[in-house]
């Protein structure tokens, strides 16, 4: 099988992913073999490739927004059959036994494993996934557009919940990439007003076209006070700047897995019960709820498609904000 493999991290401009022919893996009794059709390209993949976050081993095949068809099933896999269309997100495994899992916080599991980080992911023609890491995807969806929902949508949805924003309230989005443009659609569906902050004039224009009430840059004057803000930009200073726009009791949520250091700031920005939270991974419930919402709304991600062998270019385009919405690798 063809796969894009990472042997060691490097700036994406150096094209650290390389194409390699590998043997098709065999599933264990609690796993399935998936023929990959499409795989979304996530900013987390960029952090892995560039070494901002370090996987436990190399080589590794990135990719955790996967849609494909089951090719082979282990004997302990129930509820699925060969040929089923399934999705595979970031969460690969949680133990179900640790104190976090028992509290319903499987996203914080002490023994957690991630797709494309602890185990090989979807930048390949075939991949293995545990039975607990796969989700049925309706045959009626456009899989190219649906793939980004499995991470960009899921983590954005969890971050939205953490803000506590409700119908009639005001939500800010800092950065307008793959996840943010999906969250915008969820928020509008829930009748939440959306305000977008982006350095990109193109992204600001797109946000307004998609229904945002306001679009500008961090530092611009905004007469409204916001009830919650989700920060997608991996810049610590953006969290501090976001606090300046938050109303009393409001929450700033970081949706990223990696961020530059947060600079010191005056306590007055945090006073009056404002808060800063981080979003860490997701639970199975988050994935199932997001998939359901995506079909119900329906969510329609903006997608730029690339062949598998251009994975480096896709990541470079994400890094330099050259695309609107999401990047997706077409594989199957």
KAMO-V804901 format. One record per pair of residues at least 4 apart in sequence whose C-alpha atoms are under 8 Angstrom apart, sorted by the first residue. I is the first residue (numbers start at 0). GAP is how many residues later the second one is. D is the distance in whole Angstrom. If there is no record, write none. Layout:
i->I gap->GAP d->D
i->I gap->GAP d->D
This chain:
i->0 gap->20 d->5
i->0 gap->21 d->5
i->0 gap->22 d->6
i->0 gap->23 d->6
i->0 gap->123 d->7
i->0 gap->124 d->6
i->0 gap->125 d->7
i->1 gap->17 d->7
i->1 gap->18 d->6
i->1 gap->19 d->5
i->1 gap->20 d->6
i->1 gap->122 d->6
i->1 gap->123 d->6
i->2 gap->16 d->6
i->2 gap->17 d->5
i->2 gap->18 d->6
i->2 gap->19 d->7
i->2 gap->58 d->7
i->2 gap->120 d->6
i->2 gap->121 d->4
i->2 gap->122 d->6
i->2 gap->305 d->8
i->3 gap->13 d->6
i->3 gap->14 d->5
i->3 gap->15 d->5
i->3 gap->16 d->6
i->3 gap->57 d->6
i->3 gap->58 d->8
i->3 gap->119 d->6
i->3 gap->120 d->6
i->3 gap->304 d->7
i->3 gap->305 d->7
i->3 gap->307 d->7
i->4 gap->12 d->5
i->4 gap->13 d->5
i->4 gap->14 d->6
i->4 gap->15 d->7
i->4 gap->54 d->6
i->4 gap->55 d->6
i->4 gap->56 d->5
i->4 gap->57 d->7
i->4 gap->118 d->8
i->5 gap->10 d->6
i->5 gap->11 d->5
i->5 gap->12 d->7
i->5 gap->43 d->7
i->5 gap->52 d->7
i->5 gap->53 d->5
i->5 gap->54 d->5
i->5 gap->55 d->6
i->5 gap->56 d->8
i->6 gap->9 d->8
i->6 gap->10 d->8
i->6 gap->51 d->6
i->6 gap->52 d->4
i->6 gap->53 d->7
i->7 gap->8 d->7
i->7 gap->41 d->8
i->7 gap->50 d->7
i->7 gap->51 d->7
i->8 gap->7 d->7
i->8 gap->39 d->7
i->8 gap->40 d->5
i->8 gap->41 d->5
i->8 gap->42 d->5
i->9 gap->4 d->7
i->9 gap->5 d->8
i->9 gap->6 d->6
i->9 gap->39 d->6
i->9 gap->40 d->5
i->9 gap->41 d->7
i->10 gap->4 d->7
i->10 gap->5 d->7
i->10 gap->38 d->7
i->10 gap->39 d->5
i->11 gap->4 d->6
i->11 gap->34 d->8
i->11 gap->37 d->7
i->11 gap->38 d->6
i->11 gap->300 d->6
i->11 gap->303 d->7
i->11 gap->304 d->6
i->12 gap->299 d->8
i->12 gap->303 d->7
i->14 gap->297 d->5
i->14 gap->298 d->8
i->15 gap->33 d->7
i->15 gap->296 d->7
i->16 gap->32 d->8
i->16 gap->294 d->7
i->16 gap->295 d->6
i->18 gap->290 d->7
i->23 gap->102 d->7
i->23 gap->103 d->8
i->24 gap->8 d->7
i->24 gap->101 d->8
i->24 gap->102 d->7
i->24 gap->103 d->7
i->25 gap->7 d->7
i->25 gap->102 d->7
i->26 gap->4 d->5
i->26 gap->5 d->5
i->26 gap->6 d->6
i->26 gap->45 d->7
i->26 gap->46 d->7
i->26 gap->47 d->6
i->26 gap->101 d->6
i->26 gap->102 d->8
i->27 gap->4 d->8
i->27 gap->46 d->6
i->28 gap->44 d->8
i->28 gap->45 d->4
i->28 gap->46 d->5
i->28 gap->47 d->5
i->28 gap->48 d->7
i->29 gap->44 d->5
i->29 gap->45 d->7
i->29 gap->46 d->5
i->29 gap->47 d->6
i->29 gap->100 d->6
i->29 gap->101 d->6
i->30 gap->42 d->6
i->30 gap->43 d->5
i->30 gap->45 d->8
i->30 gap->46 d->7
i->30 gap->97 d->7
i->30 gap->98 d->5
i->30 gap->99 d->4
i->30 gap->100 d->5
i->31 gap->38 d->7
i->31 gap->39 d->7
i->31 gap->40 d->6
i->31 gap->41 d->5
i->31 gap->42 d->6
i->31 gap->45 d->8
i->31 gap->96 d->6
i->31 gap->97 d->6
i->31 gap->98 d->6
i->31 gap->99 d->7
i->32 gap->37 d->6
i->32 gap->38 d->5
i->32 gap->39 d->5
i->32 gap->40 d->6
i->32 gap->93 d->7
i->32 gap->94 d->6
i->32 gap->95 d->5
i->32 gap->96 d->7
i->33 gap->34 d->6
i->33 gap->35 d->5
i->33 gap->36 d->5
i->33 gap->37 d->5
i->33 gap->38 d->7
i->33 gap->92 d->6
i->33 gap->93 d->5
i->33 gap->94 d->6
i->33 gap->95 d->7
i->34 gap->33 d->5
i->34 gap->34 d->5
i->34 gap->35 d->6
i->34 gap->36 d->6
i->34 gap->90 d->6
i->34 gap->91 d->5
i->34 gap->92 d->7
i->34 gap->297 d->7
i->35 gap->30 d->7
i->35 gap->31 d->6
i->35 gap->32 d->4
i->35 gap->33 d->7
i->35 gap->86 d->7
i->35 gap->88 d->7
i->35 gap->89 d->5
i->35 gap->90 d->5
i->35 gap->91 d->7
i->35 gap->295 d->6
i->35 gap->296 d->6
i->36 gap->29 d->8
i->36 gap->30 d->6
i->36 gap->31 d->5
i->36 gap->32 d->7
i->36 gap->88 d->8
i->36 gap->293 d->6
i->36 gap->294 d->5
i->36 gap->295 d->4
i->37 gap->28 d->6
i->37 gap->29 d->5
i->37 gap->30 d->7
i->37 gap->84 d->8
i->37 gap->105 d->7
i->37 gap->106 d->6
i->37 gap->109 d->7
i->37 gap->290 d->7
i->37 gap->291 d->6
i->37 gap->292 d->5
i->37 gap->293 d->5
i->37 gap->294 d->7
i->38 gap->24 d->6
i->38 gap->25 d->7
i->38 gap->26 d->5
i->38 gap->27 d->4
i->38 gap->28 d->6
i->38 gap->83 d->6
i->38 gap->84 d->7
i->38 gap->108 d->6
i->38 gap->109 d->8
i->38 gap->289 d->6
i->38 gap->290 d->5
i->38 gap->291 d->7
i->38 gap->292 d->8
i->39 gap->23 d->7
i->39 gap->24 d->7
i->39 gap->25 d->5
i->39 gap->26 d->6
i->39 gap->107 d->5
i->39 gap->108 d->5
i->39 gap->286 d->7
i->39 gap->287 d->6
i->39 gap->288 d->4
i->39 gap->289 d->6
i->40 gap->4 d->7
i->40 gap->22 d->7
i->40 gap->24 d->7
i->40 gap->107 d->8
i->40 gap->273 d->7
i->40 gap->274 d->7
i->40 gap->285 d->7
i->40 gap->286 d->5
i->40 gap->287 d->5
i->40 gap->288 d->7
i->41 gap->4 d->7
i->41 gap->21 d->8
i->41 gap->22 d->8
i->41 gap->23 d->8
i->41 gap->106 d->8
i->41 gap->109 d->8
i->41 gap->110 d->7
i->41 gap->136 d->8
i->41 gap->273 d->8
i->41 gap->284 d->8
i->41 gap->285 d->8
i->42 gap->4 d->6
i->42 gap->272 d->8
i->42 gap->275 d->7
i->42 gap->276 d->8
i->43 gap->4 d->6
i->43 gap->212 d->8
i->43 gap->213 d->7
i->44 gap->4 d->6
i->44 gap->17 d->6
i->44 gap->18 d->7
i->44 gap->270 d->8
i->45 gap->4 d->6
i->45 gap->269 d->6
i->45 gap->273 d->8
i->46 gap->4 d->6
i->46 gap->5 d->5
i->46 gap->6 d->6
i->46 gap->211 d->7
i->47 gap->4 d->6
i->47 gap->5 d->5
i->47 gap->6 d->6
i->47 gap->7 d->7
i->47 gap->14 d->8
i->47 gap->69 d->8
i->51 gap->206 d->7
i->52 gap->205 d->7
i->54 gap->5 d->8
i->54 gap->62 d->5
i->54 gap->63 d->6
i->55 gap->61 d->7
i->55 gap->62 d->6
i->56 gap->61 d->7
i->59 gap->56 d->7
i->59 gap->57 d->7
i->59 gap->59 d->7
i->59 gap->60 d->6
i->59 gap->61 d->8
i->60 gap->55 d->6
i->60 gap->56 d->8
i->60 gap->58 d->8
i->60 gap->59 d->5
i->60 gap->60 d->5
i->60 gap->61 d->7
i->60 gap->62 d->6
i->60 gap->63 d->7
i->61 gap->53 d->8
i->61 gap->54 d->4
i->61 gap->55 d->7
i->61 gap->58 d->6
i->61 gap->59 d->5
i->61 gap->60 d->6
i->61 gap->61 d->6
i->62 gap->52 d->7
i->62 gap->53 d->5
i->62 gap->57 d->8
i->62 gap->58 d->5
i->62 gap->59 d->4
i->62 gap->60 d->5
i->63 gap->24 d->6
i->63 gap->25 d->5
i->63 gap->26 d->5
i->63 gap->51 d->5
i->63 gap->52 d->6
i->63 gap->57 d->6
i->63 gap->58 d->6
i->63 gap->86 d->8
i->63 gap->87 d->7
i->64 gap->22 d->7
i->64 gap->23 d->6
i->64 gap->24 d->5
i->64 gap->25 d->7
i->64 gap->57 d->7
i->64 gap->82 d->5
i->64 gap->83 d->6
i->64 gap->84 d->8
i->64 gap->85 d->5
i->64 gap->86 d->6
i->65 gap->21 d->5
i->65 gap->22 d->5
i->65 gap->23 d->7
i->65 gap->55 d->8
i->65 gap->56 d->6
i->65 gap->81 d->6
i->65 gap->84 d->8
i->66 gap->18 d->7
i->66 gap->19 d->6
i->66 gap->20 d->4
i->66 gap->21 d->6
i->66 gap->70 d->8
i->66 gap->76 d->7
i->66 gap->80 d->6
i->67 gap->17 d->6
i->67 gap->18 d->6
i->67 gap->19 d->7
i->67 gap->264 d->8
i->68 gap->13 d->8
i->68 gap->14 d->5
i->68 gap->15 d->5
i->68 gap->16 d->5
i->68 gap->17 d->6
i->69 gap->11 d->7
i->69 gap->12 d->5
i->69 gap->13 d->5
i->69 gap->14 d->5
i->69 gap->15 d->7
i->69 gap->16 d->7
i->70 gap->11 d->6
i->70 gap->12 d->6
i->71 gap->10 d->6
i->72 gap->4 d->6
i->72 gap->8 d->7
i->72 gap->9 d->7
i->76 gap->54 d->6
i->79 gap->4 d->7
i->83 gap->52 d->7
i->84 gap->51 d->6
i->84 gap->52 d->6
i->84 gap->53 d->7
i->84 gap->54 d->7
i->85 gap->48 d->6
i->85 gap->49 d->5
i->85 gap->50 d->5
i->85 gap->51 d->5
i->86 gap->47 d->6
i->86 gap->48 d->5
i->86 gap->49 d->6
i->86 gap->50 d->6
i->86 gap->60 d->8
i->86 gap->63 d->7
i->87 gap->4 d->8
i->87 gap->27 d->8
i->87 gap->41 d->7
i->87 gap->45 d->6
i->87 gap->46 d->5
i->87 gap->47 d->7
i->87 gap->62 d->7
i->88 gap->26 d->7
i->88 gap->44 d->7
i->88 gap->45 d->8
i->88 gap->61 d->5
i->88 gap->62 d->6
i->88 gap->198 d->8
i->89 gap->24 d->5
i->89 gap->25 d->5
i->89 gap->26 d->8
i->89 gap->60 d->8
i->89 gap->61 d->7
i->89 gap->191 d->7
i->89 gap->192 d->8
i->90 gap->16 d->8
i->90 gap->21 d->8
i->90 gap->22 d->7
i->90 gap->23 d->5
i->90 gap->24 d->6
i->90 gap->42 d->7
i->90 gap->190 d->7
i->90 gap->191 d->7
i->90 gap->192 d->7
i->90 gap->193 d->8
i->91 gap->20 d->8
i->91 gap->21 d->5
i->91 gap->22 d->5
i->91 gap->23 d->5
i->91 gap->37 d->7
i->91 gap->38 d->7
i->91 gap->40 d->7
i->91 gap->41 d->5
i->92 gap->18 d->8
i->92 gap->19 d->6
i->92 gap->20 d->5
i->92 gap->21 d->7
i->92 gap->37 d->7
i->92 gap->39 d->7
i->92 gap->40 d->7
i->93 gap->7 d->7
i->93 gap->12 d->6
i->93 gap->13 d->8
i->93 gap->15 d->6
i->93 gap->16 d->8
i->93 gap->17 d->6
i->93 gap->18 d->5
i->93 gap->19 d->7
i->94 gap->6 d->7
i->94 gap->14 d->7
i->94 gap->15 d->8
i->94 gap->16 d->6
i->94 gap->17 d->7
i->95 gap->5 d->5
i->95 gap->6 d->7
i->95 gap->10 d->7
i->95 gap->13 d->8
i->96 gap->4 d->6
i->96 gap->5 d->6
i->97 gap->4 d->6
i->97 gap->11 d->7
i->97 gap->12 d->6
i->97 gap->13 d->8
i->98 gap->4 d->6
i->98 gap->10 d->8
i->99 gap->4 d->6
i->99 gap->5 d->5
i->99 gap->6 d->6
i->99 gap->8 d->6
i->99 gap->9 d->6
i->99 gap->10 d->7
i->100 gap->4 d->5
i->100 gap->5 d->4
i->100 gap->6 d->8
i->100 gap->7 d->7
i->100 gap->8 d->6
i->101 gap->4 d->8
i->104 gap->4 d->7
i->104 gap->178 d->7
i->105 gap->6 d->8
i->105 gap->176 d->8
i->105 gap->177 d->6
i->105 gap->178 d->8
i->106 gap->5 d->8
i->106 gap->173 d->7
i->106 gap->174 d->5
i->106 gap->175 d->5
i->106 gap->176 d->5
i->107 gap->4 d->7
i->107 gap->172 d->7
i->107 gap->173 d->8
i->112 gap->4 d->8
i->112 gap->5 d->6
i->112 gap->6 d->8
i->113 gap->4 d->5
i->113 gap->5 d->7
i->114 gap->4 d->5
i->114 gap->5 d->6
i->114 gap->6 d->5
i->115 gap->4 d->5
i->115 gap->5 d->4
i->115 gap->6 d->7
i->116 gap->4 d->7
i->119 gap->7 d->7
i->119 gap->8 d->8
i->120 gap->6 d->6
i->120 gap->7 d->8
i->121 gap->4 d->7
i->121 gap->5 d->6
i->122 gap->185 d->7
i->122 gap->188 d->8
i->122 gap->206 d->8
i->123 gap->184 d->8
i->123 gap->207 d->7
i->124 gap->206 d->6
i->124 gap->207 d->7
i->128 gap->4 d->6
i->128 gap->5 d->7
i->129 gap->4 d->7
i->134 gap->153 d->8
i->136 gap->4 d->8
i->140 gap->5 d->7
i->141 gap->4 d->6
i->142 gap->4 d->6
i->143 gap->159 d->8
i->143 gap->161 d->8
i->143 gap->184 d->7
i->143 gap->186 d->8
i->144 gap->155 d->7
i->144 gap->156 d->6
i->144 gap->157 d->7
i->144 gap->158 d->6
i->145 gap->4 d->8
i->145 gap->154 d->8
i->145 gap->155 d->7
i->146 gap->181 d->7
i->147 gap->4 d->5
i->147 gap->5 d->6
i->147 gap->30 d->7
i->147 gap->31 d->8
i->147 gap->153 d->7
i->147 gap->178 d->7
i->147 gap->179 d->8
i->147 gap->180 d->8
i->148 gap->4 d->4
i->148 gap->5 d->6
i->148 gap->33 d->8
i->148 gap->141 d->7
i->148 gap->142 d->7
i->148 gap->145 d->7
i->148 gap->152 d->8
i->149 gap->4 d->6
i->149 gap->137 d->7
i->149 gap->140 d->8
i->149 gap->141 d->8
i->150 gap->4 d->6
i->150 gap->5 d->8
i->150 gap->28 d->8
i->151 gap->4 d->6
i->151 gap->26 d->6
i->151 gap->27 d->4
i->151 gap->28 d->8
i->151 gap->30 d->7
i->152 gap->4 d->6
i->152 gap->26 d->6
i->152 gap->29 d->6
i->152 gap->30 d->7
i->152 gap->137 d->7
i->153 gap->4 d->6
i->153 gap->128 d->7
i->153 gap->132 d->6
i->153 gap->133 d->6
i->153 gap->136 d->6
i->154 gap->4 d->6
i->154 gap->24 d->7
i->154 gap->100 d->7
i->154 gap->124 d->7
i->154 gap->126 d->7
i->154 gap->127 d->6
i->155 gap->4 d->6
i->155 gap->23 d->6
i->155 gap->24 d->7
i->155 gap->26 d->7
i->155 gap->27 d->6
i->155 gap->99 d->7
i->156 gap->4 d->6
i->156 gap->26 d->6
i->156 gap->29 d->8
i->156 gap->129 d->7
i->156 gap->133 d->7
i->157 gap->4 d->6
i->157 gap->121 d->7
i->157 gap->124 d->7
i->157 gap->128 d->7
i->158 gap->4 d->6
i->158 gap->71 d->7
i->158 gap->94 d->6
i->158 gap->95 d->7
i->158 gap->96 d->6
i->158 gap->120 d->6
i->159 gap->4 d->7
i->159 gap->5 d->7
i->159 gap->23 d->7
i->159 gap->27 d->8
i->159 gap->70 d->7
i->160 gap->4 d->7
i->161 gap->91 d->7
i->161 gap->115 d->8
i->161 gap->117 d->8
i->162 gap->64 d->8
i->162 gap->65 d->5
i->162 gap->66 d->7
i->162 gap->67 d->7
i->162 gap->87 d->8
i->162 gap->88 d->5
i->162 gap->89 d->7
i->162 gap->90 d->6
i->163 gap->64 d->7
i->163 gap->87 d->8
i->164 gap->4 d->6
i->164 gap->5 d->7
i->164 gap->6 d->7
i->164 gap->27 d->7
i->164 gap->62 d->6
i->164 gap->63 d->6
i->165 gap->24 d->7
i->165 gap->25 d->8
i->165 gap->26 d->6
i->166 gap->23 d->6
i->166 gap->24 d->5
i->166 gap->25 d->5
i->167 gap->23 d->6
i->167 gap->24 d->5
i->167 gap->25 d->7
i->168 gap->23 d->5
i->168 gap->24 d->6
i->168 gap->57 d->8
i->168 gap->58 d->6
i->169 gap->22 d->6
i->169 gap->23 d->5
i->169 gap->24 d->6
i->169 gap->25 d->7
i->169 gap->55 d->8
i->169 gap->56 d->5
i->169 gap->57 d->5
i->169 gap->58 d->7
i->170 gap->21 d->7
i->170 gap->22 d->6
i->170 gap->23 d->5
i->170 gap->24 d->6
i->170 gap->55 d->6
i->170 gap->56 d->6
i->170 gap->57 d->5
i->170 gap->58 d->6
i->170 gap->59 d->8
i->171 gap->22 d->6
i->171 gap->23 d->5
i->171 gap->24 d->6
i->171 gap->25 d->7
i->171 gap->54 d->7
i->171 gap->56 d->6
i->171 gap->57 d->4
i->171 gap->58 d->6
i->172 gap->7 d->7
i->172 gap->21 d->7
i->172 gap->22 d->6
i->172 gap->23 d->5
i->172 gap->24 d->6
i->172 gap->56 d->6
i->172 gap->57 d->5
i->172 gap->58 d->6
i->172 gap->59 d->7
i->173 gap->22 d->6
i->173 gap->23 d->5
i->173 gap->24 d->6
i->173 gap->44 d->8
i->173 gap->55 d->7
i->173 gap->56 d->6
i->173 gap->57 d->5
i->173 gap->58 d->6
i->173 gap->59 d->6
i->173 gap->64 d->8
i->174 gap->5 d->7
i->174 gap->21 d->7
i->174 gap->22 d->6
i->174 gap->23 d->5
i->174 gap->24 d->8
i->174 gap->56 d->7
i->174 gap->57 d->5
i->174 gap->58 d->5
i->175 gap->4 d->5
i->175 gap->5 d->6
i->175 gap->20 d->7
i->175 gap->21 d->7
i->175 gap->22 d->6
i->175 gap->27 d->6
i->175 gap->28 d->8
i->175 gap->31 d->8
i->175 gap->56 d->8
i->175 gap->149 d->8
i->176 gap->4 d->6
i->176 gap->26 d->8
i->176 gap->55 d->8
i->176 gap->144 d->8
i->176 gap->147 d->7
i->176 gap->148 d->5
i->176 gap->149 d->7
i->177 gap->4 d->7
i->177 gap->123 d->8
i->177 gap->146 d->8
i->177 gap->147 d->4
i->177 gap->148 d->4
i->177 gap->149 d->8
i->178 gap->4 d->6
i->178 gap->53 d->8
i->178 gap->146 d->8
i->178 gap->147 d->8
i->179 gap->4 d->6
i->179 gap->52 d->7
i->180 gap->4 d->7
i->180 gap->26 d->7
i->180 gap->120 d->7
i->180 gap->144 d->6
i->181 gap->4 d->7
i->181 gap->117 d->7
i->181 gap->118 d->8
i->181 gap->119 d->6
i->182 gap->4 d->6
i->183 gap->4 d->6
i->183 gap->10 d->7
i->183 gap->26 d->8
i->183 gap->28 d->7
i->184 gap->4 d->6
i->184 gap->25 d->8
i->184 gap->114 d->6
i->185 gap->4 d->6
i->185 gap->107 d->8
i->185 gap->111 d->8
i->185 gap->113 d->7
i->186 gap->4 d->6
i->186 gap->5 d->5
i->186 gap->6 d->7
i->186 gap->7 d->7
i->187 gap->4 d->5
i->187 gap->5 d->7
i->187 gap->6 d->7
i->187 gap->23 d->8
i->188 gap->108 d->7
i->192 gap->19 d->7
i->192 gap->20 d->6
i->193 gap->17 d->8
i->193 gap->18 d->5
i->193 gap->19 d->6
i->193 gap->20 d->7
i->194 gap->17 d->6
i->194 gap->18 d->6
i->194 gap->19 d->5
i->194 gap->20 d->6
i->195 gap->8 d->7
i->195 gap->11 d->7
i->195 gap->16 d->7
i->195 gap->18 d->6
i->195 gap->19 d->5
i->195 gap->20 d->6
i->195 gap->21 d->8
i->196 gap->7 d->7
i->196 gap->18 d->6
i->196 gap->19 d->5
i->196 gap->20 d->5
i->196 gap->21 d->6
i->197 gap->5 d->7
i->197 gap->6 d->6
i->197 gap->17 d->7
i->197 gap->18 d->6
i->197 gap->19 d->5
i->197 gap->20 d->7
i->198 gap->4 d->8
i->198 gap->5 d->8
i->198 gap->17 d->8
i->198 gap->18 d->6
i->198 gap->19 d->8
i->199 gap->4 d->6
i->199 gap->121 d->8
i->200 gap->4 d->6
i->201 gap->4 d->6
i->202 gap->4 d->6
i->202 gap->121 d->7
i->203 gap->4 d->6
i->203 gap->11 d->5
i->203 gap->12 d->7
i->204 gap->4 d->6
i->204 gap->10 d->8
i->205 gap->4 d->6
i->205 gap->118 d->8
i->206 gap->4 d->6
i->206 gap->5 d->6
i->206 gap->8 d->7
i->207 gap->4 d->5
i->207 gap->5 d->7
i->207 gap->6 d->7
i->207 gap->7 d->7
i->215 gap->4 d->6
i->217 gap->20 d->8
i->217 gap->23 d->7
i->217 gap->24 d->7
i->218 gap->22 d->7
i->221 gap->23 d->8
i->223 gap->21 d->8
i->224 gap->20 d->6
i->224 gap->21 d->6
i->224 gap->22 d->5
i->225 gap->19 d->6
i->225 gap->20 d->5
i->225 gap->21 d->5
i->225 gap->24 d->7
i->226 gap->19 d->6
i->226 gap->20 d->6
i->226 gap->21 d->8
i->226 gap->22 d->8
i->226 gap->23 d->5
i->226 gap->24 d->7
i->227 gap->18 d->7
i->227 gap->22 d->5
i->227 gap->23 d->5
i->227 gap->24 d->6
i->227 gap->25 d->8
i->228 gap->13 d->7
i->228 gap->17 d->7
i->228 gap->22 d->7
i->228 gap->23 d->5
i->228 gap->24 d->6
i->229 gap->22 d->6
i->229 gap->23 d->5
i->229 gap->24 d->6
i->229 gap->25 d->7
i->230 gap->7 d->7
i->230 gap->8 d->7
i->230 gap->11 d->8
i->230 gap->21 d->7
i->230 gap->22 d->6
i->230 gap->23 d->5
i->230 gap->24 d->6
i->230 gap->25 d->8
i->231 gap->22 d->6
i->231 gap->23 d->5
i->231 gap->24 d->6
i->232 gap->5 d->7
i->232 gap->23 d->7
i->232 gap->26 d->8
i->233 gap->22 d->6
i->233 gap->24 d->6
i->233 gap->25 d->4
i->233 gap->26 d->6
i->234 gap->4 d->7
i->234 gap->24 d->5
i->234 gap->25 d->5
i->234 gap->26 d->7
i->234 gap->27 d->8
i->235 gap->4 d->7
i->235 gap->23 d->6
i->235 gap->24 d->5
i->235 gap->25 d->5
i->235 gap->26 d->4
i->235 gap->27 d->7
i->236 gap->4 d->6
i->236 gap->23 d->8
i->236 gap->24 d->8
i->236 gap->25 d->6
i->236 gap->26 d->6
i->237 gap->4 d->6
i->238 gap->4 d->7
i->238 gap->13 d->7
i->238 gap->15 d->7
i->238 gap->23 d->7
i->238 gap->37 d->8
i->239 gap->4 d->7
i->239 gap->22 d->7
i->239 gap->23 d->8
i->239 gap->25 d->7
i->240 gap->4 d->8
i->241 gap->4 d->7
i->241 gap->10 d->7
i->242 gap->9 d->7
i->242 gap->26 d->6
i->242 gap->27 d->7
i->242 gap->31 d->8
i->243 gap->25 d->6
i->245 gap->4 d->6
i->245 gap->5 d->7
i->245 gap->6 d->8
i->245 gap->28 d->7
i->246 gap->27 d->7
i->247 gap->24 d->5
i->247 gap->25 d->6
i->247 gap->26 d->6
i->248 gap->23 d->6
i->248 gap->24 d->5
i->248 gap->25 d->5
i->248 gap->26 d->7
i->249 gap->23 d->7
i->249 gap->24 d->5
i->249 gap->25 d->7
i->250 gap->23 d->6
i->250 gap->24 d->5
i->250 gap->25 d->6
i->250 gap->26 d->7
i->251 gap->22 d->8
i->251 gap->23 d->6
i->251 gap->24 d->5
i->251 gap->25 d->6
i->252 gap->23 d->6
i->252 gap->24 d->5
i->252 gap->25 d->6
i->252 gap->26 d->7
i->253 gap->22 d->8
i->253 gap->23 d->6
i->253 gap->24 d->5
i->253 gap->25 d->6
i->254 gap->23 d->6
i->254 gap->24 d->5
i->254 gap->25 d->8
i->255 gap->22 d->8
i->255 gap->23 d->7
i->256 gap->22 d->8
i->256 gap->23 d->7
i->256 gap->24 d->8
i->264 gap->4 d->7
i->265 gap->4 d->8
i->266 gap->4 d->6
i->268 gap->5 d->8
i->269 gap->4 d->5
i->269 gap->5 d->6
i->281 gap->4 d->6
i->281 gap->5 d->7
i->282 gap->4 d->7
i->283 gap->4 d->6
i->284 gap->4 d->6
i->285 gap->4 d->6
i->286 gap->4 d->6
i->287 gap->4 d->6
i->288 gap->4 d->6
i->289 gap->4 d->6
i->290 gap->4 d->6
i->291 gap->4 d->6
i->292 gap->4 d->6
i->292 gap->5 d->7
i->292 gap->6 d->8
i->293 gap->4 d->5
i->293 gap->5 d->5
i->293 gap->6 d->8
i->294 gap->4 d->7
i->300 gap->24 d->7
i->300 gap->25 d->7
i->301 gap->22 d->7
i->301 gap->23 d->5
i->301 gap->24 d->6
i->302 gap->21 d->7
i->302 gap->22 d->6
i->302 gap->23 d->5
i->302 gap->24 d->6
i->302 gap->25 d->7
i->303 gap->19 d->7
i->303 gap->20 d->8
i->303 gap->21 d->8
i->303 gap->22 d->6
i->303 gap->23 d->5
i->303 gap->24 d->6
i->304 gap->22 d->6
i->304 gap->23 d->5
i->304 gap->24 d->6
i->304 gap->25 d->7
i->305 gap->4 d->6
i->305 gap->5 d->7
i->305 gap->8 d->7
i->305 gap->21 d->7
i->305 gap->22 d->6
i->305 gap->23 d->5
i->305 gap->24 d->6
i->306 gap->4 d->7
i->306 gap->22 d->5
i->306 gap->23 d->5
i->306 gap->24 d->6
i->307 gap->21 d->5
i->307 gap->22 d->6
i->307 gap->23 d->6
i->309 gap->4 d->6
i->310 gap->4 d->6
i->310 gap->18 d->7
i->311 gap->4 d->6
i->312 gap->4 d->6
i->313 gap->4 d->6
i->313 gap->13 d->6
i->313 gap->14 d->8
i->314 gap->4 d->6
i->315 gap->4 d->6
i->316 gap->4 d->6
i->316 gap->5 d->5
i->316 gap->6 d->6
i->317 gap->4 d->6
i->317 gap->5 d->7
i->317 gap->9 d->8
i->322 gap->4 d->8
